[in-house]
Amino acid sequence: MRSEAERDRPAGRGSFGASLVAIVVSLLILGLVGAAFVVLEPRTRNADTTADGNGSYSVATKGPGRYGSGTLGSWQNLIRRITPEDQIRDVLAFDGIFMFGDSIAVQDSSALERMLANRTGDSIAFHDWSGQPTSAAVDALEQWSRDYGLPRRIVMAVGTNDIFDPPAFAAQVERALRIAGPDRTVYWVNVYASRTKQPAAVREADLANSAWINQQLDEAAARHPNLKIIRWSEFLTARQDRPASYLRDGVHTSEPLGGSARNELITQAIEAPGLNS
């Protein structure tokens, strides 16, 4: 006959084994749930969301175009960063900031989000899409205005992709200001482009078209006191080493120097006393 201790020993091993199985099953379930959240939750921390997975920031262009910089190619499948609806509503409820940008903003917006939180305490919602011209960004502004309403501060970080058709830009600035209304402050980052991989003639056209866009911004600011220009172009051209240290390709910011400098200009503008202070 087995002793009572011997009779209990297998039962103890069985109990331990059952507990181990239960723990493993629980971990597997938690892992599956976590994976589901990763798949379902919009990715807003990393600028790596694309429609086709190509992960590109740069829009393809072709030919000299009418204004020497080329013709804007398809941009709809390029990399983008768009805040999900619940966060947009939270930003609006807490008097935060809406931002509409292009590929430079896609690249730099995570760092800007942290900078604003640390410096001003502001939250910010993004609609940043690589390659988009100003018309598309203003479409998004109009859509958000209908769907959510607008906060008292809006950042427009678009215009670089309008170097391919500068005359179309002024009407889009007016349209954005009409949507925002006179009681909101619109901060607009002006543009600098001189793509280093392009021939000299194209680089010169990029610069001329950037200046054309910036002139249109200045003219709009003279008509609209609530339009505040963030002078990225002037910052770059005033540097002793010119833009090379701040731009990795003549357009997109270098990291960390260029991105930090541009975000600093945006943050300083928001910190400054303004229309809605």
C-alpha positions as CSV (number, residue, x, y, z in Angstrom):
1,M,0.0,0.0,0.0
2,R,1.2,3.6,-0.8
3,S,1.5,6.0,2.0
4,E,-0.8,9.1,2.0
5,A,2.1,11.3,0.9
6,E,2.8,9.0,-2.0
7,R,-0.8,9.1,-3.0
8,D,-0.8,12.9,-3.0
9,R,2.4,13.3,-5.0
10,P,0.9,12.7,-8.5
11,A,-2.1,14.9,-7.7
12,G,0.4,17.7,-6.9
13,R,2.2,17.3,-10.1
14,G,-1.1,17.3,-12.0
15,S,-2.1,20.5,-10.3
16,F,1.2,22.1,-11.1
17,G,0.9,21.0,-14.7
18,A,-2.6,22.4,-15.0
19,S,-1.5,25.7,-13.6
20,L,1.4,25.9,-16.0
21,V,-1.0,25.2,-18.9
22,A,-3.4,27.9,-17.7
23,I,-0.6,30.4,-17.5
24,V,0.6,29.6,-21.0
25,V,-2.9,29.8,-22.4
26,S,-3.4,33.2,-20.7
27,L,-0.2,34.6,-22.1
28,L,-1.2,33.4,-25.6
29,I,-4.6,35.1,-25.3
30,L,-3.0,38.3,-24.1
31,G,-0.6,38.2,-26.9
32,L,-3.4,37.7,-29.5
33,V,-5.4,40.6,-27.9
34,G,-2.3,42.8,-28.0
35,A,-1.7,42.0,-31.6
36,A,-5.3,42.8,-32.4
37,F,-4.9,46.2,-30.8
38,V,-1.8,46.8,-32.9
39,V,-3.6,46.0,-36.1
40,L,-6.8,47.9,-35.3
41,E,-5.4,51.0,-33.6
42,P,-4.4,53.7,-36.1
43,R,-0.6,54.3,-35.9
44,T,0.0,57.9,-34.9
45,R,3.4,57.7,-33.2
46,N,5.4,56.6,-36.2
47,A,5.2,58.2,-39.6
48,D,5.0,55.0,-41.5
49,T,1.4,54.5,-42.7
50,T,1.0,54.0,-46.4
51,A,-1.7,52.9,-48.7
52,D,0.5,50.5,-50.6
53,G,3.4,49.8,-48.1
54,N,6.1,51.5,-50.1
55,G,7.1,53.8,-47.3
56,S,8.1,56.7,-49.5
57,Y,8.1,60.4,-48.6
58,S,8.9,61.7,-52.0
59,V,6.5,62.3,-54.9
60,A,7.7,61.4,-58.4
61,T,7.9,64.3,-60.9
62,K,8.5,64.3,-64.6
63,G,9.7,66.8,-67.2
64,P,10.4,70.5,-66.7
65,G,6.7,71.3,-66.4
66,R,5.4,74.8,-67.1
67,Y,7.4,76.4,-64.3
68,G,10.7,74.5,-64.5
69,S,10.3,72.3,-61.4
70,G,8.5,69.5,-63.1
71,T,5.0,68.2,-62.9
72,L,3.6,66.8,-59.6
73,G,3.1,63.0,-59.8
74,S,0.7,60.7,-57.9
75,W,1.0,61.2,-54.1
76,Q,-2.1,59.5,-52.8
77,N,-0.2,56.3,-51.9
78,L,2.7,58.0,-50.1
79,I,3.5,57.9,-46.5
80,R,1.1,59.8,-44.1
81,R,0.3,60.4,-40.5
82,I,-3.4,61.1,-39.6
83,T,-4.7,61.3,-36.0
84,P,-7.6,59.0,-35.3
85,E,-11.0,60.5,-34.6
86,D,-11.2,60.0,-30.9
87,Q,-7.9,61.9,-30.5
88,I,-9.0,64.7,-32.8
89,R,-12.0,65.2,-30.6
90,D,-9.8,65.2,-27.5
91,V,-7.5,67.8,-28.9
92,L,-10.5,70.0,-29.8
93,A,-12.0,69.6,-26.3
94,F,-8.8,70.6,-24.7
95,D,-8.2,73.7,-26.9
96,G,-5.3,72.1,-28.8
97,I,-4.0,72.6,-32.3
98,F,-4.8,71.2,-35.7
99,M,-2.0,70.8,-38.2
100,F,-2.1,70.0,-41.9
101,G,1.2,69.2,-43.5
102,D,3.1,67.4,-46.3
103,S,6.1,65.0,-46.1
104,I,8.3,67.3,-44.0
105,A,5.5,67.4,-41.4
106,V,5.1,63.6,-41.7
107,Q,8.7,63.2,-40.8
108,D,8.9,65.8,-38.0
109,S,5.4,65.8,-36.4
110,S,6.1,63.2,-33.7
111,A,9.0,65.3,-32.4
112,L,6.8,68.5,-32.7
113,E,4.1,66.8,-30.6
114,R,6.6,66.1,-27.8
115,M,8.1,69.6,-28.0
116,L,4.7,71.3,-27.7
117,A,3.6,69.1,-24.8
118,N,6.8,70.0,-22.9
119,R,6.9,73.7,-23.8
120,T,3.3,74.9,-24.0
121,G,1.3,71.9,-22.7
122,D,-0.7,71.9,-26.0
123,S,-2.0,68.7,-27.7
124,I,-2.0,68.6,-31.4
125,A,-3.9,66.6,-34.1
126,F,-2.3,65.9,-37.4
127,H,-3.3,65.5,-41.0
128,D,0.1,65.1,-42.7
129,W,0.4,63.5,-46.1
130,S,3.5,63.2,-48.2
131,G,3.3,64.8,-51.6
132,Q,0.0,66.6,-51.1
133,P,-0.4,70.1,-52.6
134,T,-2.1,72.8,-50.6
135,S,-5.4,72.2,-52.3
136,A,-5.6,68.7,-50.7
137,A,-4.6,70.0,-47.3
138,V,-7.3,72.6,-47.4
139,D,-9.7,69.9,-48.5
140,A,-8.8,68.1,-45.2
141,L,-9.2,71.3,-43.2
142,E,-12.6,71.8,-44.7
143,Q,-13.5,68.1,-43.9
144,W,-12.4,68.4,-40.3
145,S,-14.3,71.7,-39.9
146,R,-17.5,69.9,-41.0
147,D,-16.9,66.7,-39.0
148,Y,-15.4,68.1,-35.7
149,G,-15.3,71.9,-35.8
150,L,-12.0,73.8,-35.5
151,P,-9.8,74.9,-32.6
152,R,-8.6,78.5,-32.3
153,R,-5.1,77.6,-33.6
154,I,-4.3,75.9,-36.9
155,V,-0.9,75.2,-38.4
156,M,-0.6,74.8,-42.2
157,A,2.8,73.2,-43.1
158,V,2.1,72.9,-46.8
159,G,3.2,74.7,-50.0
160,T,6.4,72.9,-50.9
161,N,4.5,70.7,-53.4
162,D,3.0,73.8,-55.0
163,I,6.4,74.7,-56.6
164,F,5.1,72.7,-59.6
165,D,2.1,75.1,-60.0
166,P,2.7,78.3,-58.0
167,P,-0.2,80.4,-59.4
168,A,-2.7,77.9,-57.9
169,F,-1.4,78.6,-54.4
170,A,-2.9,82.0,-53.5
171,A,-6.5,80.9,-54.0
172,Q,-5.9,77.9,-51.6
173,V,-4.5,80.2,-48.9
174,E,-7.6,82.4,-49.2
175,R,-9.8,79.3,-49.1
176,A,-8.1,78.1,-45.9
177,L,-8.5,81.5,-44.2
178,R,-12.1,81.6,-45.2
179,I,-12.7,78.2,-43.6
180,A,-10.8,79.2,-40.5
181,G,-12.6,82.5,-40.2
182,P,-11.1,85.7,-38.8
183,D,-11.2,84.7,-35.1
184,R,-8.7,81.8,-35.4
185,T,-5.0,82.1,-35.8
186,V,-3.5,80.4,-38.8
187,Y,0.2,79.7,-38.6
188,W,1.7,79.0,-42.1
189,V,5.2,77.6,-42.5
190,N,6.7,79.1,-45.7
191,V,8.7,77.0,-48.1
192,Y,12.2,76.3,-49.3
193,A,13.0,73.9,-52.0
194,S,16.1,73.3,-54.1
195,R,16.3,69.6,-54.7
196,T,20.0,68.6,-54.6
197,K,19.6,65.5,-56.9
198,Q,18.1,67.6,-59.7
199,P,20.0,69.5,-62.4
200,A,21.1,73.0,-61.7
201,A,18.3,74.5,-63.9
202,V,15.7,72.6,-61.9
203,R,17.3,73.7,-58.6
204,E,17.1,77.3,-59.6
205,A,13.5,76.9,-60.7
206,D,12.7,75.3,-57.3
207,L,14.1,78.4,-55.6
208,A,12.3,80.8,-57.8
209,N,9.0,79.0,-57.3
210,S,9.5,78.8,-53.6
211,A,10.0,82.5,-53.5
212,W,6.9,83.0,-55.6
213,I,4.9,80.9,-53.1
214,N,6.3,82.8,-50.1
215,Q,5.5,86.1,-51.8
216,Q,1.9,85.0,-52.1
217,L,1.9,84.1,-48.4
218,D,3.2,87.5,-47.4
219,E,0.6,89.2,-49.6
220,A,-2.1,87.2,-47.9
221,A,-0.8,88.0,-44.4
222,A,-1.0,91.7,-45.3
223,R,-4.7,91.3,-45.9
224,H,-5.4,88.9,-43.0
225,P,-4.1,89.8,-39.5
226,N,-4.8,86.3,-38.2
227,L,-2.3,84.8,-40.7
228,K,1.1,84.4,-39.0
229,I,4.0,83.3,-41.3
230,I,6.6,81.0,-39.8
231,R,9.7,81.9,-41.8
232,W,11.5,78.6,-42.5
233,S,12.9,79.9,-45.7
234,E,14.5,82.9,-44.2
235,F,15.9,80.8,-41.4
236,L,17.6,78.5,-43.9
237,T,19.0,81.2,-46.1
238,A,20.4,83.2,-43.1
239,R,22.5,80.3,-41.9
240,Q,26.3,80.7,-42.4
241,D,26.6,77.3,-44.0
242,R,23.3,77.9,-45.9
243,P,20.7,75.1,-45.9
244,A,23.0,72.1,-46.4
245,S,23.2,71.2,-42.7
246,Y,19.5,71.5,-42.2
247,L,18.2,69.7,-45.3
248,R,19.1,66.2,-46.3
249,D,18.0,66.6,-49.9
250,G,17.3,70.2,-50.4
251,V,13.7,69.9,-49.2
252,H,13.3,67.5,-46.3
253,T,14.9,68.2,-42.9
254,S,18.0,66.5,-41.7
255,E,17.7,64.7,-38.4
256,P,18.1,65.9,-35.7
257,L,19.4,69.3,-36.7
258,G,16.9,70.4,-39.4
259,G,13.8,68.8,-37.8
260,S,14.6,70.3,-34.4
261,A,15.2,73.8,-36.0
262,R,11.9,73.7,-37.9
263,N,9.9,72.5,-34.9
264,E,11.5,75.2,-32.8
265,L,10.2,77.9,-35.2
266,I,6.7,76.4,-35.1
267,T,6.8,76.2,-31.3
268,Q,8.1,79.7,-30.9
269,A,5.3,81.1,-33.1
270,I,2.7,79.3,-31.0
271,E,4.3,80.6,-27.8
272,A,4.3,84.2,-29.0
273,P,1.3,86.4,-28.0
274,G,-1.2,86.3,-30.8
275,L,-4.8,86.9,-31.9
276,N,-6.2,84.4,-29.5
277,S,-3.9,84.8,-26.5
